[in-house]
Amino acid sequence: MRDGQGSAGNVMAAICSFFLPGLGQLVQGRLGAAVLWFVLACVAFAFTWVITLSLLPFGWLAVSVFACINAALYRRDEAVLYQTRSR
């Protein structure tokens, strides 16, 4: 079973990240990235809300798309190799 791009795990993570930025990264076991994407989405939502004074969450949506792409393109084997080499 593959753990890289296009694997079922990455597709599921990408879908999760689209609805809640950071959730897909959390599913992949990347806690730091999950917190970063979620905080970034909250800041983007607040920023766009202050500018437009509406509840149209286009800042949240933009971050969701990027978090989705990040989760979809994640390759576990490269991350494991990098961690192994740095020890």
N, C-alpha and C positions, 0 to 999 in steps of 0.2 A: 504494500500500500504506500502511495506517495504522500509526502508531507509538504510538498512544494506548491507552486502556483497551480490553480485549477483543481486541487484536491477537494474532496467533499468538505473537509474541515475548514478550508479557506473560504469556500463558497458560503457555508453556514456562518462563519465569522463575519464575512462581508455583509451579509443580510442583517445580522445582529447590529453591526456598526452603523448601518444606514438608519435604523430606527432609533438607536441610542448610541451616540458616538462613544467609543471606548469599550462597549460591551463585546464586540468581536475580538478586540485585543485581549480582553479578560478571558474569553473563551479559549484563546490560544495560549493562555498562561503568562501574558505579559502585563503584569500589574502596573508597572510604571507608565507604560504607553497608554494603558486604559485610563488611568487617572489624568494624564496629560490631555488626551483627546476630549475627555468629558469636561474638564475645566476650560479648555479652549472653546468648546461648544457653548458653555454657559457664558463666558465672556463675550463671545460673538453675538449671542442672543441678546445680552444686556446692551451691548453697544448698538446693535441695530434697533433695539426697542427705544433707546434714548434718542437716536437720530430721527426715527420715523414716528415715534409715539403711537405705535400700533402693535398688535400682537402677531404681525406677519413675521414668522421666524426665519427670514432668509439667511441670516448669519448662521443660525443653527443648521439650516439645510446645507449651506456651503461646507461647513465643517463636517457634517454627516457624510457628504459625498467623498471628501478627502480621507476621512477615517475608513470608509468602506473600501476605497482603493488601497489604502495602506494595509488593511487586513487581507485583502484578496492577493496582494503581491508578496506577502510575507513568506519567507522560505526558512523553515525551521532548521534544516540541515546546515545552512550557512551560519546561522546564529550559534548552533552547537559547536561547529568547527572553530568559530572565532573565540568562544568561551574556553574551549579546550586549549587552544594555542596560547591564550593570554595567561594561563596558570603557570 
